């Protein structure tokens, strides 16, 4: 089976490599990821049983979610193309004893190598950073076993998300580095659902992520206008 061309942007990879050394600092530039992680785990536990499952974390970064899923009993492989960040993930796993494996490989290449191998695939805050998110969705579907679960998180594209996630988070509150997100790369739920259907995935749930500026905390919400999580299931043949 031929391996598709790599669907990645070196500029985007460079942004994450620049944050590598502070990835596990809960008060550093990756603080929003630390704050979001309990919310993501709550959602994962709600929509997919992860204990004992073979789980792939696509765009795993420094391994914050990967390690949390491993602590819940999952057999986790994290993949990313930001090599400096993966080095940090591997070192942190050695320090904590987390049973997580990591590889520097694209989702498309792994799908060609291990098709339909994983019970659960997660892809958090990555789709808005790749040149062709529809192609990534096809790869994610190809990695799932029939009946397997895909959980994606991304940002909606509308005026509220622009004001909250870009102007507010990057320029006013400065909870994210400037330039983290580009508005035109943000993804409407209707677009994500369409790409999922084309890849043989059934959208089971769409849940928003809210942010309380007073407590500076995240939570699950019925409002998907800004950040949101989507749960897909691979259609069984």
N, CA and C of each residue as an Amber inpcrd file, in Angstrom:
protein
   711
   0.8490000  -1.1900000   0.0000000   0.0000000   0.0000000   0.0000000
   0.8850000   1.2400000   0.0000000   0.6140000   2.1680000  -0.9120000
   1.4370000   3.3710000  -0.9780000   1.1060000   4.3000000   0.1740000
   2.1210000   5.0610000   0.6100000   1.9420000   5.9950000   1.7200000
   1.6210000   7.3720000   1.1700000   0.5170000   8.0130000   1.5930000
   0.1540000   9.3230000   1.0800000   1.2080000  10.3690000   1.4390000
   1.1960000  11.4550000   0.6600000   2.0920000  12.5710000   0.9650000
   1.7560000  13.1250000   2.3470000   2.7830000  13.5990000   3.0160000
   2.5860000  14.0840000   4.3800000   1.7280000  15.3370000   4.3940000
   0.6930000  15.3330000   5.1980000  -0.2560000  16.4250000   5.2990000
   0.0920000  17.2660000   6.5300000   1.1320000  18.0870000   6.3910000
   1.5800000  18.8790000   7.5370000   2.1600000  20.2020000   7.0590000
   2.2460000  21.1500000   7.9630000   2.7690000  22.4830000   7.6890000
   3.9960000  22.7040000   8.5690000   5.1930000  22.8470000   7.9860000
   6.4070000  23.0410000   8.8020000   6.3280000  24.2450000   9.7300000
   5.6140000  25.2800000   9.3130000   5.4770000  26.4650000  10.1700000
   4.6910000  26.1140000  11.4320000   3.6080000  25.3560000  11.2620000
   2.8020000  24.9530000  12.4120000   3.6010000  24.0300000  13.3290000
   4.3380000  23.0960000  12.7530000   5.1650000  22.2070000  13.5610000
   6.1830000  23.0130000  14.3520000   6.7640000  24.0110000  13.7070000
   7.7480000  24.8600000  14.3870000   7.1630000  25.5940000  15.5840000
   5.9030000  26.0280000  15.4780000   5.2570000  26.7240000  16.6010000
   5.2350000  25.8360000  17.8480000   4.9220000  24.5620000  17.6500000
   4.8150000  23.6570000  18.7870000   6.1860000  23.2310000  19.2970000
   7.1440000  23.0820000  18.4010000   8.5050000  22.7720000  18.8500000
   9.0740000  23.8830000  19.7310000   8.6990000  25.1310000  19.4550000
   9.1790000  26.2560000  20.2590000   8.6820000  26.1790000  21.7020000
   7.5550000  25.5100000  21.9190000   6.9710000  25.3970000  23.2690000
   7.3800000  24.1110000  23.9710000   8.2450000  23.3200000  23.3620000
   8.5260000  21.9690000  23.8610000   9.0000000  21.9580000  25.3090000
   9.9670000  22.8020000  25.6370000  10.5880000  22.7180000  26.9600000
   9.6600000  23.1360000  28.0890000   8.6020000  23.8720000  27.7710000
   7.6640000  24.2980000  28.8220000   6.3630000  23.5000000  28.7850000
   6.3280000  22.4210000  27.9980000   5.0720000  21.6960000  27.7710000
   4.4470000  21.1850000  29.0660000   5.2750000  20.6910000  29.9810000
   4.7340000  20.1110000  31.2110000   4.7020000  21.0980000  32.3740000
   4.9610000  22.3750000  32.1000000   4.8380000  23.4110000  33.1250000
   3.3710000  23.8380000  33.1980000   2.6530000  23.5260000  34.2740000
   1.2210000  23.8320000  34.3360000   0.9170000  25.3200000  34.3450000
   1.9420000  26.1490000  34.5270000   1.7390000  27.5970000  34.4980000
   2.4520000  28.2420000  33.3150000   2.9570000  27.4390000  32.3940000
   3.6760000  27.9490000  31.2380000   2.7580000  28.1660000  30.0490000
   3.3540000  28.1790000  28.8430000   2.5860000  28.4640000  27.6330000
   1.5730000  27.3690000  27.3000000   1.7560000  26.1830000  27.8740000
   0.8080000  25.0900000  27.6350000  -0.2180000  24.9480000  28.7580000
  -0.3340000  25.9520000  29.6040000  -1.3020000  25.9140000  30.7110000
  -2.7200000  25.5810000  30.2370000  -3.2050000  26.1580000  29.0970000
  -4.5660000  25.7920000  28.6730000  -4.7370000  24.2980000  28.4210000
  -3.6840000  23.6240000  27.9370000  -3.7800000  22.1800000  27.7130000
  -3.9150000  21.4290000  29.0330000  -3.1810000  21.8720000  30.0470000
  -3.2970000  21.2430000  31.3740000  -4.6940000  21.4730000  31.9490000
  -5.2080000  22.6950000  31.7670000  -6.5340000  23.0170000  32.3040000
  -7.6430000  22.2840000  31.5510000  -7.4380000  22.0640000  30.2560000
  -8.4330000  21.3870000  29.4330000  -8.4440000  19.8740000  29.6330000
  -7.3430000  19.3240000  30.0670000  -7.2150000  17.8750000  30.0650000
  -8.2810000  17.1560000  30.9020000  -8.6120000  17.6100000  32.1060000
  -9.6770000  16.9300000  32.8540000 -11.0180000  16.9460000  32.1230000
 -11.2960000  18.0330000  31.4070000 -12.5440000  18.1320000  30.6460000
 -12.5320000  17.1230000  29.5050000 -11.4080000  17.0350000  28.8080000
 -11.2940000  16.0580000  27.7250000 -11.4580000  14.6320000  28.2520000
 -10.8310000  14.3510000  29.3900000 -10.9410000  13.0110000  29.9590000
 -12.3650000  12.7050000  30.3820000 -13.0620000  13.6750000  30.9570000
 -14.4670000  13.4680000  31.3290000 -15.2870000  13.0950000  30.0940000
 -15.0350000  13.7970000  28.9960000 -15.7870000  13.5350000  27.7720000
 -15.4550000  12.1520000  27.2210000 -14.1720000  11.8130000  27.2050000
 -13.7640000  10.5000000  26.7000000 -14.4160000   9.3730000  27.5000000
 -14.4290000   9.5200000  28.8110000 -15.0480000   8.4910000  29.6480000
 -16.5470000   8.3930000  29.3810000 -17.1500000   9.5020000  28.9930000
 -18.5850000   9.5230000  28.7300000 -18.9310000   8.7930000  27.4290000
 -18.1200000   8.9970000  26.3860000 -18.5130000   8.5010000  25.0610000
 -17.7970000   7.2170000  24.6440000 -16.6950000   6.8650000  25.3030000
 -15.9460000   5.6750000  24.8880000 -15.2980000   5.0260000  26.1000000
 -15.4300000   3.7290000  26.2120000 -14.7210000   3.0090000  27.2620000
 -13.2520000   2.9140000  26.8630000 -12.3610000   3.4360000  27.6800000
 -10.9580000   3.4770000  27.2650000 -10.0760000   2.4780000  28.0090000
 -10.5040000   1.9950000  29.1660000  -9.6820000   1.0420000  29.9090000
  -9.5120000  -0.2430000  29.1060000  -8.2730000  -0.6600000  28.9390000
  -7.9720000  -1.8850000  28.2190000  -8.0150000  -1.7650000  26.7120000
  -8.3200000  -0.5740000  26.1870000  -8.4470000  -0.3850000  24.7510000
  -7.1110000   0.0240000  24.1280000  -6.9540000  -0.3030000  22.8430000
  -5.8280000   0.1960000  22.0510000  -6.2060000   1.5750000  21.5420000
  -5.5010000   2.6000000  22.0510000  -5.8670000   3.9790000  21.7450000
  -4.7040000   4.6770000  21.0470000  -5.0350000   5.4310000  20.0050000
  -4.0650000   6.2560000  19.2940000  -4.3710000   7.7200000  19.5640000
  -3.3780000   8.4650000  20.0390000  -3.5160000   9.8990000  20.2820000
  -2.7570000  10.6240000  19.1690000  -3.4800000  11.1700000  18.2080000
  -2.8930000  11.8160000  17.0340000  -2.6520000  13.2940000  17.3420000
  -1.4180000  13.7530000  17.0940000  -1.0520000  15.1060000  17.4830000
  -0.9200000  15.1940000  18.9860000  -0.2220000  14.2190000  19.5580000
  -0.1810000  14.0470000  21.0190000   0.6180000  15.1150000  21.7350000
   1.4610000  15.8560000  20.9950000   2.2810000  16.8610000  21.6540000
   3.1650000  16.2410000  22.7230000   3.2390000  16.8940000  23.8680000
   4.0880000  16.4180000  24.9520000   3.5030000  15.3010000  25.7800000
   2.2950000  14.8300000  25.4360000   1.7530000  13.6370000  26.0720000
   0.8220000  13.8630000  27.2440000   0.2790000  15.0500000  27.4050000
  -0.5950000  15.3180000  28.5520000  -1.8230000  14.4120000  28.5300000
  -2.5030000  14.3550000  27.3810000  -3.6720000  13.4820000  27.2690000
  -3.2590000  12.0180000  27.2050000  -2.1900000  11.7250000  26.4940000
  -1.7330000  10.3330000  26.3550000  -1.4760000   9.7070000  27.7200000
  -0.7750000  10.4210000  28.5900000  -0.4710000   9.8790000  29.9140000
  -1.7430000   9.7090000  30.7420000  -2.6770000  10.6450000  30.6190000
  -3.9230000  10.5430000  31.3880000  -4.7220000   9.3140000  30.9570000
  -4.7560000   9.0420000  29.6580000  -5.4800000   7.8600000  29.1820000
  -4.7820000   6.5800000  29.6310000  -3.4550000   6.5940000  29.6330000
  -2.7120000   5.4200000  30.1110000  -2.9900000   5.1670000  31.5860000
  -3.1080000   6.2290000  32.3750000  -3.4230000   6.0620000  33.7970000
  -4.8130000   5.4690000  33.9870000  -5.6790000   5.6620000  33.0030000
  -7.0220000   5.0700000  33.0510000  -7.0400000   3.6350000  32.5410000
  -5.8650000   3.0900000  32.2270000  -5.7900000   1.6910000  31.8410000
  -5.7530000   1.4230000  30.3590000  -5.6120000   2.4780000  29.5270000
  -5.5730000   2.2880000  28.0790000  -4.1600000   1.9250000  27.6190000
  -4.0880000   1.2470000  26.4950000  -2.8210000   0.9320000  25.8250000
  -2.6140000   2.0090000  24.7650000  -1.7810000   3.0030000  25.0530000
  -1.7430000   4.2390000  24.2730000  -0.4840000   4.3480000  23.4210000
  -0.6990000   4.7150000  22.1550000   0.3660000   5.1500000  21.2620000
   0.1020000   6.6030000  20.9140000   1.0800000   7.4810000  21.1550000
   0.9620000   8.8760000  20.7740000   1.8360000   9.1550000  19.5660000
   1.2820000   9.8730000  18.5770000   2.0790000  10.2310000  17.4050000
   2.0350000  11.7350000  17.1800000   3.1390000  12.2560000  16.6690000
   3.2520000  13.6800000  16.3860000   4.4120000  13.8580000  15.4230000
   4.4150000  15.0000000  14.7080000   5.5180000  15.3000000  13.8060000
   6.4440000  16.3700000  14.3600000   6.1120000  16.9100000  15.5410000
   6.9790000  17.8940000  16.2000000   8.0010000  17.1280000  17.0380000
   9.1710000  16.9090000  16.4860000  10.1550000  16.0160000  17.0950000
  10.6020000  16.5130000  18.4680000  10.8070000  17.8090000  18.6310000
  11.2530000  18.3220000  19.9270000  10.2050000  18.0540000  21.0070000
   8.9430000  18.1880000  20.6390000   7.8640000  17.9510000  21.5940000
   7.7760000  16.4690000  21.9410000   7.9600000  15.6020000  20.9440000
   7.9480000  14.1670000  21.2130000   9.0780000  13.7580000  22.1530000
  10.2420000  14.4000000  21.9920000  11.3540000  14.1130000  22.9050000
  10.9530000  14.4110000  24.3460000  10.2440000  15.5270000  24.5340000
   9.7730000  15.8950000  25.8680000   8.7700000  14.8570000  26.3700000
   7.8730000  14.4090000  25.4990000   6.8790000  13.4030000  25.8880000
   7.5530000  12.1130000  26.3350000   8.5540000  11.6690000  25.5750000
   9.2460000  10.4170000  25.9050000  10.0030000  10.5360000  27.2270000
  10.6590000  11.6870000  27.4330000  11.3950000  11.9020000  28.6770000
  10.4480000  11.9400000  29.8630000   9.3060000  12.6210000  29.7190000
   8.3580000  12.7140000  30.8230000   7.7880000  11.3440000  31.1660000
   7.5270000  10.5220000  30.1500000   7.0140000   9.1770000  30.4070000
   8.0450000   8.3390000  31.1640000   9.3130000   8.5150000  30.8320000
  10.3680000   7.8050000  31.5740000  10.4050000   8.2450000  33.0310000
  10.2140000   9.5550000  33.2510000  10.2800000  10.0920000  34.6130000
   9.0870000   9.6390000  35.4560000   7.9110000   9.5490000  34.8310000
   6.6980000   9.2220000  35.5860000   6.3730000   7.7380000  35.5640000
   7.0130000   6.9980000  34.6500000   6.6810000   5.5870000  34.5150000
   5.4090000   5.3320000  33.7290000   4.9360000   6.3670000  33.0080000
   3.7100000   6.2150000  32.2260000   3.9310000   5.2010000  31.1120000
   2.9880000   4.2990000  30.9430000   3.1050000   3.2490000  29.9310000
   2.5010000   3.7480000  28.6160000   3.2450000   4.6570000  27.9770000
   2.8360000   5.2360000  26.7050000   3.9710000   5.0630000  25.7100000
   3.6270000   4.6870000  24.4900000   4.6150000   4.6240000  23.4140000
   4.4200000   5.8390000  22.5060000   5.5210000   6.3180000  21.9360000
   5.4580000   7.4770000  21.0480000   6.1840000   7.1840000  19.7460000
   5.6550000   7.7660000  18.6660000   6.3040000   7.6560000  17.3680000
   6.1850000   8.9650000  16.6110000   7.2320000   9.3230000  15.8630000
   7.1950000  10.4720000  14.9650000   6.7330000   9.9670000  13.6030000
   5.4280000   9.9960000  13.3840000   4.8500000   9.4920000  12.1460000
   3.5370000  10.2170000  11.8950000   3.2270000  10.4550000  10.6240000
   1.9690000  11.0990000  10.2630000   0.8140000  10.1050000  10.3470000
  -0.3770000  10.6180000  10.6020000  -1.5540000   9.7520000  10.6900000
  -1.7720000   9.0010000   9.3830000  -1.5360000   9.6760000   8.2570000
  -1.7420000   9.0280000   6.9600000  -0.7920000   7.8500000   6.7800000
   0.4550000   8.0150000   7.1860000   1.4380000   6.9360000   7.0520000
   1.1050000   5.7750000   7.9790000   0.6690000   6.0760000   9.1840000
   0.3220000   5.0070000  10.1240000  -0.9270000   4.2640000   9.6580000
  -1.8690000   4.9770000   9.0480000  -3.0740000   4.3290000   8.5350000
  -2.7280000   3.3380000   7.4280000  -1.7120000   3.6700000   6.6120000
  -1.2760000   2.7420000   5.5740000  -0.5520000   1.5440000   6.1740000
   0.1450000   1.7850000   7.2920000   0.9350000   0.7320000   7.9380000
   0.0740000  -0.1740000   8.8200000  -0.8800000   0.4270000   9.5620000
  -1.7050000  -0.3440000  10.5020000  -3.1850000  -0.0030000  10.3270000
  -3.7690000  -0.3650000   9.2110000  -5.1750000  -0.0040000   8.9870000
  -6.1140000  -0.7030000   9.9680000  -7.1200000   0.0500000  10.4360000
  -8.2000000  -0.4840000  11.2810000  -7.6560000  -1.1780000  12.5300000
  -6.6420000  -0.5850000  13.1340000  -5.9370000  -1.2390000  14.2390000
  -6.4110000  -0.7910000  15.6140000  -6.9770000   0.4100000  15.7310000
  -7.2120000   1.0030000  17.0450000  -8.6950000   1.0330000  17.4070000
  -8.9750000   0.7700000  18.6900000 -10.3470000   0.8370000  19.1910000
 -10.8330000   2.2750000  19.3410000  -9.9140000   3.1580000  19.7470000
 -10.2430000   4.5660000  19.9690000  -9.1200000   5.4120000  19.3750000
  -9.4850000   6.4780000  18.6830000  -8.5130000   7.4480000  18.1820000
  -8.9170000   8.8200000  18.7040000  -7.9600000   9.5650000  19.2270000
  -8.2090000  10.9430000  19.6520000  -7.3660000  11.8820000  18.8010000
  -7.9170000  13.0480000  18.5280000  -7.2000000  14.0650000  17.7480000
  -7.6400000  15.4210000  18.2800000  -6.8600000  15.9610000  19.1950000
  -7.2600000  17.1630000  19.9300000  -6.5110000  18.4050000  19.4440000
  -7.2900000  19.4030000  19.0370000  -6.7390000  20.7040000  18.6310000
  -5.6290000  20.5470000  17.5850000  -5.8310000  19.6540000  16.6180000
  -4.8460000  19.4680000  15.5600000  -5.3900000  19.7580000  14.1770000
  -6.6510000  19.4360000  13.9380000  -7.1970000  19.5590000  12.5940000
  -7.0810000  20.9670000  12.0320000  -7.1760000  21.9730000  12.9060000
  -7.0870000  23.3580000  12.4290000  -5.6530000  23.7870000  12.1370000
  -4.7010000  22.8730000  12.2870000  -3.2980000  23.1990000  12.0310000
  -2.7260000  22.4500000  10.8190000  -3.5520000  21.6460000  10.1240000
  -3.0390000  20.8930000   8.9790000  -3.5730000  21.4990000   7.6820000
  -2.8410000  21.3320000   6.5650000  -3.2900000  21.9170000   5.2950000
  -4.5960000  21.3380000   4.7800000  -4.8280000  20.0320000   4.9930000
  -6.0110000  19.3630000   4.4490000  -6.6910000  18.5490000   5.5490000
  -7.5460000  19.1830000   6.3510000  -8.1810000  18.4580000   7.4590000
  -9.0960000  17.3310000   6.9960000  -9.6960000  17.4420000   5.8100000
 -10.5390000  16.3570000   5.3080000  -9.7170000  15.0950000   5.0840000
  -8.4870000  15.2660000   4.5950000  -7.5980000  14.1260000   4.3900000
  -7.2090000  13.5090000   5.7230000  -7.0020000  14.3540000   6.7310000
  -6.6900000  13.8290000   8.0640000  -7.8600000  13.0190000   8.6070000
  -9.0800000  13.4910000   8.3860000 -10.2520000  12.7370000   8.8460000
 -10.3160000  11.3750000   8.1600000  -9.9660000  11.3120000   6.8950000
  -9.9600000  10.0130000   6.2030000  -8.9310000   9.0770000   6.8390000
  -7.7630000   9.6500000   7.1870000  -6.7220000   8.8360000   7.8230000
  -7.1690000   8.3580000   9.1960000  -7.8100000   9.2230000   9.9590000
  -8.2860000   8.8410000  11.2830000  -9.3180000   7.7130000  11.1820000
 -10.1950000   7.8160000  10.1890000 -11.1860000   6.7530000   9.9830000
 -10.4980000   5.4500000   9.5990000  -9.4490000   5.5520000   8.7790000
  -8.7300000   4.3600000   8.3510000  -7.9680000   3.6810000   9.4590000
  -7.6710000   4.3950000  10.5280000  -6.9610000   3.8320000  11.6760000
  -7.8910000   3.0940000  12.6300000  -9.1850000   3.3740000  12.5390000
 -10.1560000   2.8120000  13.4800000 -10.6080000   1.4200000  13.0720000
 -10.7280000   0.5520000  14.0570000 -11.3760000  -0.7330000  13.8450000
 -12.8730000  -0.4970000  13.6270000 -13.5660000  -1.3830000  12.9020000
 -15.0160000  -1.2360000  12.7430000 -15.7020000  -1.1210000  14.1110000
 -16.5570000  -0.1190000  14.2380000 -17.2210000   0.1270000  15.5090000
 -16.3900000   0.9330000  16.4780000 -15.1750000   1.3330000  16.0480000
 -14.2920000   2.1050000  16.9140000 -14.7370000   3.5520000  17.0490000
 -14.2130000   4.2260000  18.0720000 -14.6180000   5.5910000  18.4000000
 -13.5220000   6.5900000  18.0870000 -13.9070000   7.6960000  17.4580000
 -13.0080000   8.8260000  17.2000000 -13.5140000  10.0260000  17.9840000
 -12.6160000  10.6610000  18.7420000 -12.9560000  11.8870000  19.4590000
 -12.0320000  12.9950000  18.9820000 -12.6350000  14.0520000  18.4900000
 -11.9090000  15.1940000  17.9230000 -12.2750000  16.4420000  18.7050000
 -11.3050000  17.3070000  18.9330000 -11.6350000  18.6420000  19.4340000
 -11.0280000  19.6680000  18.4970000 -11.7550000  20.7470000  18.2900000
 -11.2600000  21.8020000  17.4100000 -12.0150000  23.0890000  17.7420000
 -11.8350000  24.1000000  16.9080000 -12.4480000  25.4060000  17.1230000
 -13.4230000  25.7330000  15.9980000 -14.5700000  26.2370000  16.3590000
 -15.5620000  26.6810000  15.3940000 -15.0710000  27.9340000  14.6620000
 -15.6570000  28.1960000  13.5020000 -15.2840000  29.4000000  12.7380000
 -16.4880000  30.3310000  12.6360000 -16.4910000  31.3620000  13.4500000
 -17.5480000  32.3720000  13.4400000 -17.0250000  33.5930000  14.1940000
 -17.8300000  34.6110000  14.3010000 -17.3520000  35.8460000  14.9350000
 -17.0440000  35.6580000  16.4140000 -17.8370000  34.8000000  17.0900000
 -17.5860000  34.5760000  18.5260000 -16.2490000  33.8880000  18.7530000
 -15.9680000  32.8680000  17.9550000 -14.7020000  32.1640000  18.1320000
 -13.5240000  33.0830000  17.8120000 -13.6870000  33.9420000  16.8270000
 -12.6250000  34.8980000  16.5140000 -12.3580000  35.8140000  17.7000000
 -13.4230000  36.3390000  18.2890000 -13.2580000  37.2610000  19.4150000
 -12.7380000  36.5550000  20.6600000 -13.2580000  35.3580000  20.9380000
 -12.9020000  34.6650000  22.1730000 -11.5670000  33.9380000  22.0610000
 -11.4170000  33.1240000  21.0210000 -10.2530000  32.2300000  20.9350000
  -9.0160000  32.8850000  20.3680000  -9.1970000  33.9080000  19.5420000
  -8.0260000  34.5560000  18.9520000  -7.7650000  35.9060000  19.6160000
  -8.7230000  36.8330000  19.4980000  -8.5090000  38.1600000  20.0980000
  -8.3930000  38.0500000  21.6180000  -9.3510000  37.3660000  22.2520000
  -9.3380000  37.2810000  23.7090000  -8.2100000  36.4390000  24.2660000
  -8.0770000  35.2100000  23.7600000  -7.1010000  34.2720000  24.3390000
  -5.6640000  34.6050000  23.9780000  -5.4410000  35.1210000  22.7540000
  -4.0690000  35.3460000  22.3080000  -3.5850000  36.7830000  22.5270000
  -4.5000000  37.7650000  22.4770000  -4.0600000  39.1620000  22.5260000
  -4.4850000  39.9000000  23.8000000  -5.5980000  39.5040000  24.3990000
  -6.0590000  40.2010000  25.6050000  -5.6270000  39.4400000  26.8540000
  -6.1590000  38.2410000  27.0480000  -5.8030000  37.4550000  28.2310000
  -4.4160000  36.8270000  28.1160000  -3.9620000  36.6330000  26.8820000
  -2.6410000  36.0520000  26.6080000  -2.4580000  34.6710000  27.2590000
  -3.5330000  33.8790000  27.2200000  -3.4250000  32.5120000  27.7290000
  -2.8590000  31.5810000  26.6670000  -2.8090000  32.0490000  25.4110000
  -2.1730000  31.3140000  24.3180000  -1.1710000  32.2210000  23.6260000
  -0.0700000  31.6690000  23.1050000   0.8850000  32.4920000  22.3490000
   0.2100000  33.0930000  21.1180000   0.5890000  34.3130000  20.7750000
   0.0300000  34.9430000  19.5800000   0.3840000  34.1280000  18.3410000
  -0.5940000  34.0100000  17.4540000  -0.3770000  33.2520000  16.2360000
  -0.6670000  31.7720000  16.3600000  -1.1850000  31.3490000  17.5320000
  -1.4980000  29.9240000  17.7030000  -2.5390000  29.4670000  16.6890000
  -3.5690000  30.2930000  16.4660000  -4.6380000  29.9250000  15.5420000
  -4.7790000  30.9590000  14.4250000  -5.1670000  30.4630000  13.2470000
  -5.5120000  31.3100000  12.1080000  -6.9960000  31.1540000  11.8420000
  -7.7050000  32.2670000  11.7690000  -9.1640000  32.2170000  11.6960000
  -9.6700000  31.3680000  10.5300000  -9.0950000  31.5270000   9.3560000
  -9.6100000  30.8210000   8.1850000  -9.3850000  29.3160000   8.2500000
  -8.5290000  28.8540000   9.1630000  -8.3020000  27.4200000   9.3230000
  -9.2370000  26.7850000  10.3480000 -10.0260000  27.5990000  11.0470000
 -10.9620000  27.0500000  12.0200000 -12.0720000  26.2910000  11.2940000
 -12.7450000  25.3950000  11.9910000 -13.6000000  24.3970000  11.3430000
 -15.0160000  24.4330000  11.9220000 -15.9810000  24.6560000  11.0440000
 -17.3740000  24.6000000  11.4780000 -17.7970000  23.1470000  11.7070000
 -18.6830000  22.9030000  12.6750000 -19.1570000  21.5330000  12.9080000
 -19.7570000  20.8850000  11.6670000 -20.4450000  21.6630000  10.8380000
 -21.0370000  21.1120000   9.6160000 -19.9610000  20.5950000   8.6690000
 -18.8210000  21.2820000   8.6110000 -17.7110000  20.8410000   7.7640000
 -17.1150000  19.5490000   8.3120000 -16.9180000  19.5170000   9.6140000
 -16.3450000  18.3260000  10.2480000 -17.2650000  17.1220000  10.0420000
 -18.5560000  17.3260000  10.2200000 -19.5180000  16.2350000  10.0430000
 -19.5000000  15.7250000   8.5990000 -19.4010000  16.6360000   7.6350000
 -19.3690000  16.2460000   6.2170000 -18.1370000  15.4010000   5.9180000
 -16.9690000  15.8250000   6.4300000 -15.7360000  15.0540000   6.2010000
 -15.8430000  13.6890000   6.8670000 -16.4650000  13.6470000   8.0400000
 -16.6410000  12.3730000   8.7280000 -17.5170000  11.4150000   7.9390000
 -18.6500000  11.9060000   7.4450000 -19.5490000  11.0490000   6.6560000
 -18.8360000  10.4960000   5.4290000 -18.0650000  11.3440000   4.7540000
 -17.3500000  10.9150000   3.5520000 -16.3190000   9.8310000   3.8710000
 -15.8420000   9.8070000   5.1290000 -14.8290000   8.8270000   5.5430000
 -15.4350000   7.5880000   6.1840000 -16.7770000   7.4920000   6.1930000
 -17.4340000   6.3220000   6.7790000 -17.6190000   6.4200000   8.2730000
 -17.7120000   7.6550000   8.7870000 -17.8830000   7.8790000  10.2170000
 -19.2660000   8.4490000  10.5070000 -19.8340000   8.0180000  11.6030000
 -21.1540000   8.4690000  12.0400000 -20.9780000   9.4140000  13.2210000
 -21.4260000  10.6630000  13.0730000 -21.3310000  11.6300000  14.1680000
 -22.3490000  11.2910000  15.2380000 -21.8720000  10.9650000  16.4400000
 -22.7460000  10.5570000  17.5350000 -23.0340000  11.6910000  18.5220000
 -22.1120000  12.6250000  18.6450000 -22.2990000  13.6640000  19.6630000
 -21.4360000  14.8770000  19.3280000 -21.9670000  16.0470000  19.6610000
 -21.2240000  17.3030000  19.5370000 -21.4310000  18.0760000  20.8290000
 -20.3580000  18.3730000  21.5410000 -20.4440000  19.0490000  22.8360000
 -19.4480000  20.2030000  22.8660000 -19.9050000  21.3400000  23.3650000
 -19.0370000  22.5070000  23.4490000 -18.1520000  22.4830000  24.6860000
 -17.1370000  23.3210000  24.6570000 -16.2560000  23.5420000  25.8030000
 -16.3780000  25.0060000  26.1930000 -16.7580000  25.2530000  27.4220000
 -16.9290000  26.6230000  27.9040000 -15.7110000  27.0510000  28.7230000
 -15.5150000  28.3550000  28.8050000 -14.4460000  28.9100000  29.6340000
 -15.0260000  29.9730000  30.5400000 -14.7920000  29.8280000  31.8550000
 -15.2500000  30.8090000  32.8400000 -14.1040000  31.7710000  33.1230000
 -14.2040000  33.0370000  32.6720000 -13.0860000  33.9660000  32.8580000
 -12.8340000  34.3410000  34.3100000 -13.8460000  34.1950000  35.1770000
 -13.6610000  34.5360000  36.5830000 -12.8270000  33.4820000  37.3020000
 -13.1600000  32.2170000  37.0470000 -12.4000000  31.1280000  37.6810000
 -11.2890000  30.6080000  36.7730000 -11.2830000  31.0960000  35.5250000
 -10.3060000  30.6610000  34.5070000 -10.3050000  29.1290000  34.3940000
 -11.5210000  28.5840000  34.3350000 -11.6580000  27.1270000  34.2610000
 -12.5160000  26.7400000  33.0670000 -12.3130000  25.5160000  32.5810000
 -13.0560000  24.9920000  31.4490000 -14.1060000  23.9950000  31.9220000
 -15.1330000  23.8110000  31.0970000 -16.1610000  22.8190000  31.3950000
 -16.8710000  22.4170000  30.1160000 -17.6210000  21.3230000  30.1720000
 -18.4200000  20.8940000  29.0360000 -19.6920000  21.7290000  28.9720000
 -20.1730000  21.9710000  27.7440000 -21.2950000  22.8750000  27.5600000
 -22.1040000  22.4670000  26.3330000 -23.4080000  22.7440000  26.3150000
 -24.1860000  22.4980000  25.0920000 -23.8820000  23.5000000  23.9850000
 -23.1600000  24.5610000  24.3130000 -22.8430000  25.6230000  23.3550000
 -21.5230000  25.3150000  22.6550000 -21.6050000  24.9980000  21.3580000
 -20.4140000  24.6440000  20.5820000 -19.9370000  25.7950000  19.7000000
 -20.2470000  27.0140000  20.0890000 -19.9290000  28.1620000  19.2390000
 -18.4390000  28.4540000  19.1570000 -17.6630000  28.0500000  20.1740000
 -16.2200000  28.3550000  20.1620000 -15.4490000  27.0290000  20.1090000
 -15.0160000  26.5190000  21.2390000 -14.3670000  25.1930000  21.2600000
 -15.4350000  24.1040000  21.3050000 -15.1470000  22.9780000  20.6520000
 -16.0970000  21.8670000  20.7610000 -15.3960000  20.5260000  20.5910000
 -16.0420000  19.4940000  21.1230000 -15.6230000  18.1050000  21.0080000
 -16.6450000  17.3670000  20.1600000 -16.1630000  16.4610000  19.3170000
 -17.0550000  15.6700000  18.4710000 -16.7150000  14.1970000  18.6280000
 -17.7500000  13.3760000  18.7730000 -17.5780000  11.9270000  18.8930000
 -18.1440000  11.2560000  17.6480000 -17.2760000  10.5430000  16.9310000
 -17.6770000   9.7720000  15.7550000 -17.4960000   8.2810000  16.0480000
 -18.2670000   7.4660000  15.3390000 -18.0580000   6.0170000  15.3960000
 -17.9180000   5.4970000  13.9660000 -16.9230000   4.6190000  13.7890000
 -16.7180000   4.0310000  12.4590000 -17.8550000   3.0630000  12.1600000
 -18.4700000   3.2370000  11.0020000 -19.5770000   2.3890000  10.6010000
 -19.0650000   0.9550000  10.4290000 -19.7700000   0.0120000  11.0380000
 -19.3800000  -1.3940000  10.9140000 -19.8530000  -1.9440000   9.5880000
 -18.9730000  -2.6560000   8.9000000 -19.3150000  -3.2210000   7.5950000
 -20.1630000  -4.4850000   7.7580000
